[in-house]
Amino acid sequence: MIMTGPLNGTFAPNSGRWVVCSKSPYTGMWGESNCGSWFGAELKKAGYDGMIISGASKEPVYIEIKDDKAEVKDARFLWGRGTEYTTMMLKDVFGDNHAMVACIGQAGENLIKFANIISEQRAAGRTGMGAIFGSKKLKAIIVKGNNLQLDVHNKDELKKSIKTARDNVKTNYGSQVLTNFGTSGTVDLYNSTGELPIKYFTLGKWDKATKISGITMVQTILIKNRFCHSCVIGCGRIIAIKEGKYKTKETEGPEYETICGYGSLILNDDLEFICYINTKCNDYGIDTVSSSGIIACIIYHFTLGNIKPRDIDGLSPNWGDTETVEKLLNKIVYREGIGDILAEGSNAFGRKFSIPQAEIATIDGLEITYHDMRSNYGMSIAYGMGAAHKGPSHNLCDLYFVLMGYPFEEINAPTITLDTYANDLEMAKCCSIMMDYRALYSSLIICSFCNPLPSQIATIIKHATGLKFGLDEIKLYGERILTMKRLFNLKMGVTPMIDKVPQILLKPLIEGGSAGKSPDFELLRKNFYNFKEWDLITGKISKSKLEFLGLDNL
Ligand code: SF4
């Protein structure tokens, strides 16, 4: 399913996004990936709230949509090509450079379990949605819309409420950090608090962090900001490298997760290499989080002596060894040699070489995103309770925003009064509230960096749709959406047995901002289940809760 969200096209702040959902080929659970760019807005302009793609083609195809005409076309001439070429060629064939393209690269074609869908260098990047396209032999979708007249409930009031929310978002402190320094503007801050993942989660601080930060990017290679449709923040980075090995014309720069994965996680302080590998990953259509997590896992276990060169095609990877990193990435994308196993993920690699699960940084089979939970205990819920939703994700329950003082009091998240190192019911409750709230965001398809007051979002929904919508509905609908995803996962066989955080992510670090600290995940998990009214043994949701949510028929 590819959906655009009910606010898309209204210019509500940061609402021009789109989402792709399917059962994940990587986790076997609910899969979902939310993407920026302008593709979603173009689909809406063509008159579609979304599309459902069923079945599969024998030969490569693409879908061409022009207003109310949708056709499946031959894509054999694009098969084997990267996303940049595919996008350019399709626009050329279509004859309109303003059409929007979402497509896969070689990673999706080769059914790499963590392949992306790429749109205009933005990624629908987690849970392997690119492999879903690949399995259907669907290379791309190109869309152009000209006709839409949006039918909203109360146009004048909607306009006013959108202006209020846009002004609020623009002026808040977090937005200004993102506008000025991008998502990697927090690298130095997280290096000092211990939130930055370093050397495959085994170091608490790194003296080279500044070299890869968003601030350094501004001072060296940043050309301008990039905005998704309707965005008032513009965290996207357009960069150019004028000379040297990684010389490039203007292109999309890396964001925080890629900076960490191909930077601090593997002890690489060469920002220009990160930009280069980011462009390469986008062209291949491969997730930078999972691919870097797998490569870091190999370096870690190789340097410990747990695997030998003969196990990995004669390679001898080491920390900061970018040349071998690139070779490993290429092997994964083309499933060459060891790449065939790595294309199935870190856990498959662990199974092949009898490496204990405790020493592999995955949860629910998915590489975790890059906020170290030892500096922020709530993130252990975001990751460890991933089976409530789509696997471990920083956007699922972004406790770092709560701790930065973002305005969530209206939905009872206790923002700055929360203790970052708490394992108590208050922390579990805050995580639960944020998970519900972000489930609503995912469904409205608003960027999670956009944080007006919840009451302002409720007012926008009310005027756009005519639904009775206030803070009570924000909370109720959020909980209902998260519960439906949990029900889907239960149906796929998920049990609380998979709520596990590996030891490598919990072992206290000896230095840095979180030295000596580690969340009590079991205690947090119990508190979370109790607050949610989920059974600790079966993982099922209580009957009274299902009735309250109107989901007892499920
Ligand atoms: S804040 Fe960044 S990711 Fe979010 S909508 Fe704006 S440009 Fe896109």
Residues whose N, C-alpha, C, O or C-beta is under 5 A from the ligand:
A	BS01	SF4	N14 G36 R226 F227 C228 C231 I233 G234 C235 G236 C447 F449
